[in-house]
Amino acid sequence: MKAKDLRKSSPEDLSKQLETLLREQFNLRMQKGMGQLSRPSQVRAVRRDIARVKTIIHEMQAGGGR
């Protein structure tokens, strides 16, 4: 997921995507707790995607979205 692509999305799409990523993060944490996580690097990638989406949403709210 690239920030360039996210900036083209509408705020509603970003909110939906954020919700999906947060749900995925929860599922990965549950898998990790039960010892079933196959790719530990996926946790980091999802966490960074969440931060990326939140940053773009914040930029749009602040009026910096181009």
PyMOL Python script that loads the backbone (N, CA, C, O; Angstrom):
from pymol import cmd

cmd.read_pdbstr("""\
ATOM      1  N   MET A   1       0.842  -1.161   0.000  1.00  0.00           N
ATOM      2  CA  MET A   1       0.000   0.000   0.000  1.00  0.00           C
ATOM      3  C   MET A   1       0.899   1.239   0.000  1.00  0.00           C
ATOM      4  O   MET A   1       1.773   1.389   0.854  1.00  0.00           O
ATOM      5  N   LYS A   2       0.672   2.096  -0.946  1.00  0.00           N
ATOM      6  CA  LYS A   2       1.482   3.303  -1.091  1.00  0.00           C
ATOM      7  C   LYS A   2       0.680   4.523  -0.663  1.00  0.00           C
ATOM      8  O   LYS A   2      -0.530   4.586  -0.877  1.00  0.00           O
ATOM      9  N   ALA A   3       1.356   5.486  -0.060  1.00  0.00           N
ATOM     10  CA  ALA A   3       0.699   6.725   0.365  1.00  0.00           C
ATOM     11  C   ALA A   3       0.157   7.484  -0.835  1.00  0.00           C
ATOM     12  O   ALA A   3      -0.876   8.148  -0.745  1.00  0.00           O
ATOM     13  N   LYS A   4       0.846   7.386  -1.940  1.00  0.00           N
ATOM     14  CA  LYS A   4       0.417   8.063  -3.169  1.00  0.00           C
ATOM     15  C   LYS A   4      -0.972   7.575  -3.595  1.00  0.00           C
ATOM     16  O   LYS A   4      -1.822   8.370  -3.997  1.00  0.00           O
ATOM     17  N   ASP A   5      -1.187   6.276  -3.502  1.00  0.00           N
ATOM     18  CA  ASP A   5      -2.482   5.704  -3.863  1.00  0.00           C
ATOM     19  C   ASP A   5      -3.558   6.066  -2.842  1.00  0.00           C
ATOM     20  O   ASP A   5      -4.714   6.291  -3.201  1.00  0.00           O
ATOM     21  N   LEU A   6      -3.174   6.121  -1.580  1.00  0.00           N
ATOM     22  CA  LEU A   6      -4.135   6.446  -0.532  1.00  0.00           C
ATOM     23  C   LEU A   6      -4.638   7.878  -0.650  1.00  0.00           C
ATOM     24  O   LEU A   6      -5.796   8.155  -0.334  1.00  0.00           O
ATOM     25  N   ARG A   7      -3.795   8.777  -1.094  1.00  0.00           N
ATOM     26  CA  ARG A   7      -4.194  10.178  -1.214  1.00  0.00           C
ATOM     27  C   ARG A   7      -5.276  10.378  -2.274  1.00  0.00           C
ATOM     28  O   ARG A   7      -5.999  11.374  -2.246  1.00  0.00           O
ATOM     29  N   LYS A   8      -5.387   9.439  -3.200  1.00  0.00           N
ATOM     30  CA  LYS A   8      -6.411   9.516  -4.250  1.00  0.00           C
ATOM     31  C   LYS A   8      -7.768   9.035  -3.743  1.00  0.00           C
ATOM     32  O   LYS A   8      -8.791   9.285  -4.381  1.00  0.00           O
ATOM     33  N   SER A   9      -7.785   8.347  -2.601  1.00  0.00           N
ATOM     34  CA  SER A   9      -9.021   7.784  -2.058  1.00  0.00           C
ATOM     35  C   SER A   9      -9.835   8.848  -1.345  1.00  0.00           C
ATOM     36  O   SER A   9      -9.309   9.875  -0.917  1.00  0.00           O
ATOM     37  N   SER A  10     -11.123   8.582  -1.227  1.00  0.00           N
ATOM     38  CA  SER A  10     -12.006   9.490  -0.494  1.00  0.00           C
ATOM     39  C   SER A  10     -11.880   9.207   1.004  1.00  0.00           C
ATOM     40  O   SER A  10     -11.437   8.127   1.396  1.00  0.00           O
ATOM     41  N   PRO A  11     -12.264  10.164   1.835  1.00  0.00           N
ATOM     42  CA  PRO A  11     -12.198   9.941   3.291  1.00  0.00           C
ATOM     43  C   PRO A  11     -13.027   8.735   3.748  1.00  0.00           C
ATOM     44  O   PRO A  11     -12.641   8.038   4.686  1.00  0.00           O
ATOM     45  N   GLU A  12     -14.163   8.488   3.088  1.00  0.00           N
ATOM     46  CA  GLU A  12     -14.992   7.338   3.450  1.00  0.00           C
ATOM     47  C   GLU A  12     -14.259   6.026   3.161  1.00  0.00           C
ATOM     48  O   GLU A  12     -14.298   5.090   3.960  1.00  0.00           O
ATOM     49  N   ASP A  13     -13.595   5.974   2.013  1.00  0.00           N
ATOM     50  CA  ASP A  13     -12.826   4.778   1.665  1.00  0.00           C
ATOM     51  C   ASP A  13     -11.679   4.559   2.649  1.00  0.00           C
ATOM     52  O   ASP A  13     -11.385   3.427   3.035  1.00  0.00           O
ATOM     53  N   LEU A  14     -11.041   5.647   3.045  1.00  0.00           N
ATOM     54  CA  LEU A  14      -9.939   5.534   4.000  1.00  0.00           C
ATOM     55  C   LEU A  14     -10.437   5.035   5.351  1.00  0.00           C
ATOM     56  O   LEU A  14      -9.771   4.231   6.002  1.00  0.00           O
ATOM     57  N   SER A  15     -11.598   5.508   5.771  1.00  0.00           N
ATOM     58  CA  SER A  15     -12.165   5.052   7.046  1.00  0.00           C
ATOM     59  C   SER A  15     -12.477   3.561   7.001  1.00  0.00           C
ATOM     60  O   SER A  15     -12.217   2.837   7.962  1.00  0.00           O
ATOM     61  N   LYS A  16     -13.031   3.109   5.889  1.00  0.00           N
ATOM     62  CA  LYS A  16     -13.333   1.684   5.734  1.00  0.00           C
ATOM     63  C   LYS A  16     -12.054   0.861   5.721  1.00  0.00           C
ATOM     64  O   LYS A  16     -11.988  -0.218   6.310  1.00  0.00           O
ATOM     65  N   GLN A  17     -11.050   1.378   5.050  1.00  0.00           N
ATOM     66  CA  GLN A  17      -9.776   0.671   4.969  1.00  0.00           C
ATOM     67  C   GLN A  17      -9.112   0.606   6.348  1.00  0.00           C
ATOM     68  O   GLN A  17      -8.513  -0.407   6.710  1.00  0.00           O
ATOM     69  N   LEU A  18      -9.223   1.688   7.106  1.00  0.00           N
ATOM     70  CA  LEU A  18      -8.662   1.711   8.458  1.00  0.00           C
ATOM     71  C   LEU A  18      -9.358   0.681   9.333  1.00  0.00           C
ATOM     72  O   LEU A  18      -8.710  -0.034  10.096  1.00  0.00           O
ATOM     73  N   GLU A  19     -10.668   0.608   9.222  1.00  0.00           N
ATOM     74  CA  GLU A  19     -11.423  -0.372  10.003  1.00  0.00           C
ATOM     75  C   GLU A  19     -11.000  -1.793   9.653  1.00  0.00           C
ATOM     76  O   GLU A  19     -10.859  -2.637  10.537  1.00  0.00           O
ATOM     77  N   THR A  20     -10.801  -2.055   8.381  1.00  0.00           N
ATOM     78  CA  THR A  20     -10.364  -3.376   7.930  1.00  0.00           C
ATOM     79  C   THR A  20      -8.971  -3.702   8.468  1.00  0.00           C
ATOM     80  O   THR A  20      -8.718  -4.820   8.915  1.00  0.00           O
ATOM     81  N   LEU A  21      -8.079  -2.725   8.422  1.00  0.00           N
ATOM     82  CA  LEU A  21      -6.716  -2.947   8.920  1.00  0.00           C
ATOM     83  C   LEU A  21      -6.698  -3.176  10.429  1.00  0.00           C
ATOM     84  O   LEU A  21      -5.941  -4.013  10.920  1.00  0.00           O
ATOM     85  N   LEU A  22      -7.523  -2.441  11.163  1.00  0.00           N
ATOM     86  CA  LEU A  22      -7.584  -2.632  12.613  1.00  0.00           C
ATOM     87  C   LEU A  22      -8.120  -4.020  12.954  1.00  0.00           C
ATOM     88  O   LEU A  22      -7.655  -4.654  13.902  1.00  0.00           O
ATOM     89  N   ARG A  23      -9.093  -4.486  12.184  1.00  0.00           N
ATOM     90  CA  ARG A  23      -9.631  -5.839  12.393  1.00  0.00           C
ATOM     91  C   ARG A  23      -8.559  -6.879  12.090  1.00  0.00           C
ATOM     92  O   ARG A  23      -8.425  -7.871  12.806  1.00  0.00           O
ATOM     93  N   GLU A  24      -7.796  -6.642  11.022  1.00  0.00           N
ATOM     94  CA  GLU A  24      -6.718  -7.567  10.663  1.00  0.00           C
ATOM     95  C   GLU A  24      -5.632  -7.580  11.744  1.00  0.00           C
ATOM     96  O   GLU A  24      -5.087  -8.634  12.073  1.00  0.00           O
ATOM     97  N   GLN A  25      -5.326  -6.405  12.289  1.00  0.00           N
ATOM     98  CA  GLN A  25      -4.330  -6.325  13.359  1.00  0.00           C
ATOM     99  C   GLN A  25      -4.796  -7.122  14.578  1.00  0.00           C
ATOM    100  O   GLN A  25      -4.003  -7.827  15.202  1.00  0.00           O
ATOM    101  N   PHE A  26      -6.064  -7.009  14.910  1.00  0.00           N
ATOM    102  CA  PHE A  26      -6.615  -7.764  16.035  1.00  0.00           C
ATOM    103  C   PHE A  26      -6.482  -9.265  15.793  1.00  0.00           C
ATOM    104  O   PHE A  26      -6.064 -10.010  16.679  1.00  0.00           O
ATOM    105  N   ASN A  27      -6.842  -9.699  14.586  1.00  0.00           N
ATOM    106  CA  ASN A  27      -6.748 -11.122  14.262  1.00  0.00           C
ATOM    107  C   ASN A  27      -5.305 -11.622  14.335  1.00  0.00           C
ATOM    108  O   ASN A  27      -5.050 -12.731  14.803  1.00  0.00           O
ATOM    109  N   LEU A  28      -4.371 -10.805  13.874  1.00  0.00           N
ATOM    110  CA  LEU A  28      -2.959 -11.202  13.942  1.00  0.00           C
ATOM    111  C   LEU A  28      -2.477 -11.298  15.389  1.00  0.00           C
ATOM    112  O   LEU A  28      -1.695 -12.186  15.728  1.00  0.00           O
ATOM    113  N   ARG A  29      -2.944 -10.381  16.239  1.00  0.00           N
ATOM    114  CA  ARG A  29      -2.565 -10.450  17.656  1.00  0.00           C
ATOM    115  C   ARG A  29      -3.105 -11.717  18.304  1.00  0.00           C
ATOM    116  O   ARG A  29      -2.427 -12.342  19.119  1.00  0.00           O
ATOM    117  N   MET A  30      -4.324 -12.093  17.941  1.00  0.00           N
ATOM    118  CA  MET A  30      -4.911 -13.323  18.484  1.00  0.00           C
ATOM    119  C   MET A  30      -4.122 -14.546  18.015  1.00  0.00           C
ATOM    120  O   MET A  30      -3.867 -15.466  18.792  1.00  0.00           O
ATOM    121  N   GLN A  31      -3.740 -14.547  16.736  1.00  0.00           N
ATOM    122  CA  GLN A  31      -2.942 -15.654  16.219  1.00  0.00           C
ATOM    123  C   GLN A  31      -1.602 -15.725  16.930  1.00  0.00           C
ATOM    124  O   GLN A  31      -1.120 -16.813  17.246  1.00  0.00           O
ATOM    125  N   LYS A  32      -1.006 -14.581  17.179  1.00  0.00           N
ATOM    126  CA  LYS A  32       0.289 -14.547  17.855  1.00  0.00           C
ATOM    127  C   LYS A  32       0.161 -15.091  19.273  1.00  0.00           C
ATOM    128  O   LYS A  32       1.022 -15.836  19.740  1.00  0.00           O
ATOM    129  N   GLY A  33      -0.910 -14.718  19.947  1.00  0.00           N
ATOM    130  CA  GLY A  33      -1.129 -15.187  21.312  1.00  0.00           C
ATOM    131  C   GLY A  33      -1.349 -16.682  21.399  1.00  0.00           C
ATOM    132  O   GLY A  33      -0.997 -17.315  22.395  1.00  0.00           O
ATOM    133  N   MET A  34      -1.932 -17.241  20.358  1.00  0.00           N
ATOM    134  CA  MET A  34      -2.203 -18.681  20.360  1.00  0.00           C
ATOM    135  C   MET A  34      -1.071 -19.475  19.710  1.00  0.00           C
ATOM    136  O   MET A  34      -1.133 -20.703  19.640  1.00  0.00           O
ATOM    137  N   GLY A  35      -0.049 -18.784  19.240  1.00  0.00           N
ATOM    138  CA  GLY A  35       1.092 -19.465  18.650  1.00  0.00           C
ATOM    139  C   GLY A  35       0.840 -19.958  17.238  1.00  0.00           C
ATOM    140  O   GLY A  35       1.501 -20.894  16.787  1.00  0.00           O
ATOM    141  N   GLN A  36      -0.102 -19.350  16.529  1.00  0.00           N
ATOM    142  CA  GLN A  36      -0.442 -19.798  15.191  1.00  0.00           C
ATOM    143  C   GLN A  36       0.006 -18.832  14.103  1.00  0.00           C
ATOM    144  O   GLN A  36      -0.317 -19.031  12.932  1.00  0.00           O
ATOM    145  N   LEU A  37       0.731 -17.809  14.464  1.00  0.00           N
ATOM    146  CA  LEU A  37       1.140 -16.798  13.489  1.00  0.00           C
ATOM    147  C   LEU A  37       2.246 -17.348  12.604  1.00  0.00           C
ATOM    148  O   LEU A  37       3.315 -17.727  13.083  1.00  0.00           O
ATOM    149  N   SER A  38       1.971 -17.387  11.299  1.00  0.00           N
ATOM    150  CA  SER A  38       2.930 -17.988  10.378  1.00  0.00           C
ATOM    151  C   SER A  38       3.961 -16.976   9.872  1.00  0.00           C
ATOM    152  O   SER A  38       5.111 -17.332   9.618  1.00  0.00           O
ATOM    153  N   ARG A  39       3.541 -15.701   9.727  1.00  0.00           N
ATOM    154  CA  ARG A  39       4.464 -14.679   9.228  1.00  0.00           C
ATOM    155  C   ARG A  39       4.498 -13.501  10.208  1.00  0.00           C
ATOM    156  O   ARG A  39       3.662 -12.602  10.111  1.00  0.00           O
ATOM    157  N   PRO A  40       5.437 -13.491  11.138  1.00  0.00           N
ATOM    158  CA  PRO A  40       5.510 -12.410  12.122  1.00  0.00           C
ATOM    159  C   PRO A  40       5.727 -11.036  11.494  1.00  0.00           C
ATOM    160  O   PRO A  40       5.349 -10.026  12.088  1.00  0.00           O
ATOM    161  N   SER A  41       6.317 -10.978  10.329  1.00  0.00           N
ATOM    162  CA  SER A  41       6.555  -9.691   9.680  1.00  0.00           C
ATOM    163  C   SER A  41       5.261  -9.024   9.236  1.00  0.00           C
ATOM    164  O   SER A  41       5.225  -7.817   8.998  1.00  0.00           O
ATOM    165  N   GLN A  42       4.209  -9.810   9.127  1.00  0.00           N
ATOM    166  CA  GLN A  42       2.919  -9.272   8.709  1.00  0.00           C
ATOM    167  C   GLN A  42       2.360  -8.308   9.760  1.00  0.00           C
ATOM    168  O   GLN A  42       1.668  -7.353   9.408  1.00  0.00           O
ATOM    169  N   VAL A  43       2.647  -8.542  11.024  1.00  0.00           N
ATOM    170  CA  VAL A  43       2.180  -7.662  12.102  1.00  0.00           C
ATOM    171  C   VAL A  43       2.765  -6.259  11.900  1.00  0.00           C
ATOM    172  O   VAL A  43       2.059  -5.257  12.016  1.00  0.00           O
ATOM    173  N   ARG A  44       4.035  -6.211  11.604  1.00  0.00           N
ATOM    174  CA  ARG A  44       4.702  -4.926  11.390  1.00  0.00           C
ATOM    175  C   ARG A  44       4.151  -4.204  10.162  1.00  0.00           C
ATOM    176  O   ARG A  44       3.948  -2.990  10.186  1.00  0.00           O
ATOM    177  N   ALA A  45       3.913  -4.951   9.104  1.00  0.00           N
ATOM    178  CA  ALA A  45       3.400  -4.359   7.872  1.00  0.00           C
ATOM    179  C   ALA A  45       2.005  -3.768   8.084  1.00  0.00           C
ATOM    180  O   ALA A  45       1.714  -2.676   7.596  1.00  0.00           O
ATOM    181  N   VAL A  46       1.154  -4.476   8.800  1.00  0.00           N
ATOM    182  CA  VAL A  46      -0.197  -3.974   9.069  1.00  0.00           C
ATOM    183  C   VAL A  46      -0.135  -2.740   9.961  1.00  0.00           C
ATOM    184  O   VAL A  46      -0.874  -1.778   9.755  1.00  0.00           O
ATOM    185  N   ARG A  47       0.740  -2.774  10.939  1.00  0.00           N
ATOM    186  CA  ARG A  47       0.880  -1.622  11.839  1.00  0.00           C
ATOM    187  C   ARG A  47       1.322  -0.378  11.071  1.00  0.00           C
ATOM    188  O   ARG A  47       0.845   0.724  11.340  1.00  0.00           O
ATOM    189  N   ARG A  48       2.212  -0.553  10.138  1.00  0.00           N
ATOM    190  CA  ARG A  48       2.671   0.574   9.325  1.00  0.00           C
ATOM    191  C   ARG A  48       1.596   1.060   8.365  1.00  0.00           C
ATOM    192  O   ARG A  48       1.481   2.260   8.112  1.00  0.00           O
ATOM    193  N   ASP A  49       0.807   0.132   7.829  1.00  0.00           N
ATOM    194  CA  ASP A  49      -0.303   0.525   6.957  1.00  0.00           C
ATOM    195  C   ASP A  49      -1.339   1.339   7.729  1.00  0.00           C
ATOM    196  O   ASP A  49      -1.888   2.310   7.208  1.00  0.00           O
ATOM    197  N   ILE A  50      -1.602   0.938   8.970  1.00  0.00           N
ATOM    198  CA  ILE A  50      -2.540   1.686   9.811  1.00  0.00           C
ATOM    199  C   ILE A  50      -2.020   3.101  10.026  1.00  0.00           C
ATOM    200  O   ILE A  50      -2.776   4.066   9.910  1.00  0.00           O
ATOM    201  N   ALA A  51      -0.750   3.226  10.334  1.00  0.00           N
ATOM    202  CA  ALA A  51      -0.161   4.556  10.543  1.00  0.00           C
ATOM    203  C   ALA A  51      -0.233   5.389   9.276  1.00  0.00           C
ATOM    204  O   ALA A  51      -0.493   6.591   9.331  1.00  0.00           O
ATOM    205  N   ARG A  52      -0.005   4.757   8.141  1.00  0.00           N
ATOM    206  CA  ARG A  52      -0.056   5.459   6.859  1.00  0.00           C
ATOM    207  C   ARG A  52      -1.457   6.005   6.589  1.00  0.00           C
ATOM    208  O   ARG A  52      -1.612   7.156   6.181  1.00  0.00           O
ATOM    209  N   VAL A  53      -2.476   5.175   6.817  1.00  0.00           N
ATOM    210  CA  VAL A  53      -3.855   5.593   6.577  1.00  0.00           C
ATOM    211  C   VAL A  53      -4.249   6.706   7.538  1.00  0.00           C
ATOM    212  O   VAL A  53      -4.880   7.684   7.137  1.00  0.00           O
ATOM    213  N   LYS A  54      -3.875   6.558   8.812  1.00  0.00           N
ATOM    214  CA  LYS A  54      -4.206   7.597   9.799  1.00  0.00           C
ATOM    215  C   LYS A  54      -3.543   8.924   9.448  1.00  0.00           C
ATOM    216  O   LYS A  54      -4.139   9.984   9.637  1.00  0.00           O
ATOM    217  N   THR A  55      -2.330   8.873   8.946  1.00  0.00           N
ATOM    218  CA  THR A  55      -1.620  10.092   8.553  1.00  0.00           C
ATOM    219  C   THR A  55      -2.346  10.788   7.408  1.00  0.00           C
ATOM    220  O   THR A  55      -2.515  12.007   7.433  1.00  0.00           O
ATOM    221  N   ILE A  56      -2.770  10.036   6.416  1.00  0.00           N
ATOM    222  CA  ILE A  56      -3.470  10.612   5.272  1.00  0.00           C
ATOM    223  C   ILE A  56      -4.808  11.215   5.706  1.00  0.00           C
ATOM    224  O   ILE A  56      -5.182  12.297   5.252  1.00  0.00           O
ATOM    225  N   ILE A  57      -5.526  10.513   6.587  1.00  0.00           N
ATOM    226  CA  ILE A  57      -6.804  11.039   7.104  1.00  0.00           C
ATOM    227  C   ILE A  57      -6.554  12.352   7.839  1.00  0.00           C
ATOM    228  O   ILE A  57      -7.293  13.318   7.649  1.00  0.00           O
ATOM    229  N   HIS A  58      -5.536  12.394   8.662  1.00  0.00           N
ATOM    230  CA  HIS A  58      -5.215  13.604   9.414  1.00  0.00           C
ATOM    231  C   HIS A  58      -4.840  14.755   8.471  1.00  0.00           C
ATOM    232  O   HIS A  58      -5.237  15.899   8.693  1.00  0.00           O
ATOM    233  N   GLU A  59      -4.086  14.450   7.437  1.00  0.00           N
ATOM    234  CA  GLU A  59      -3.716  15.473   6.464  1.00  0.00           C
ATOM    235  C   GLU A  59      -4.952  16.053   5.769  1.00  0.00           C
ATOM    236  O   GLU A  59      -5.038  17.259   5.538  1.00  0.00           O
ATOM    237  N   MET A  60      -5.896  15.188   5.442  1.00  0.00           N
ATOM    238  CA  MET A  60      -7.106  15.646   4.787  1.00  0.00           C
ATOM    239  C   MET A  60      -7.940  16.518   5.716  1.00  0.00           C
ATOM    240  O   MET A  60      -8.509  17.520   5.283  1.00  0.00           O
ATOM    241  N   GLN A  61      -8.017  16.143   6.986  1.00  0.00           N
ATOM    242  CA  GLN A  61      -8.786  16.924   7.954  1.00  0.00           C
ATOM    243  C   GLN A  61      -8.137  18.280   8.203  1.00  0.00           C
ATOM    244  O   GLN A  61      -8.828  19.270   8.443  1.00  0.00           O
ATOM    245  N   ALA A  62      -6.830  18.323   8.146  1.00  0.00           N
ATOM    246  CA  ALA A  62      -6.110  19.574   8.387  1.00  0.00           C
ATOM    247  C   ALA A  62      -6.122  20.479   7.147  1.00  0.00           C
ATOM    248  O   ALA A  62      -5.704  21.635   7.213  1.00  0.00           O
ATOM    249  N   GLY A  63      -6.591  19.957   6.047  1.00  0.00           N
ATOM    250  CA  GLY A  63      -6.645  20.746   4.838  1.00  0.00           C
ATOM    251  C   GLY A  63      -5.404  20.632   3.983  1.00  0.00           C
ATOM    252  O   GLY A  63      -5.249  21.358   3.001  1.00  0.00           O
ATOM    253  N   GLY A  64      -4.527  19.730   4.349  1.00  0.00           N
ATOM    254  CA  GLY A  64      -3.300  19.562   3.594  1.00  0.00           C
ATOM    255  C   GLY A  64      -3.413  18.558   2.472  1.00  0.00           C
ATOM    256  O   GLY A  64      -2.462  18.363   1.715  1.00  0.00           O
ATOM    257  N   GLY A  65      -4.578  17.908   2.351  1.00  0.00           N
ATOM    258  CA  GLY A  65      -4.756  16.930   1.282  1.00  0.00           C
ATOM    259  C   GLY A  65      -4.855  17.603  -0.068  1.00  0.00           C
ATOM    260  O   GLY A  65      -5.691  18.482  -0.276  1.00  0.00           O
ATOM    261  N   ARG A  66      -4.000  17.189  -0.983  1.00  0.00           N
ATOM    262  CA  ARG A  66      -3.966  17.841  -2.298  1.00  0.00           C
ATOM    263  C   ARG A  66      -4.854  17.154  -3.269  1.00  0.00           C
ATOM    264  O   ARG A  66      -4.945  17.570  -4.423  1.00  0.00           O
TER     265      ARG A  66
END
""", "prot")
cmd.dss("prot")
cmd.show_as("cartoon", "prot")
cmd.util.cbc("prot")
cmd.orient("prot")
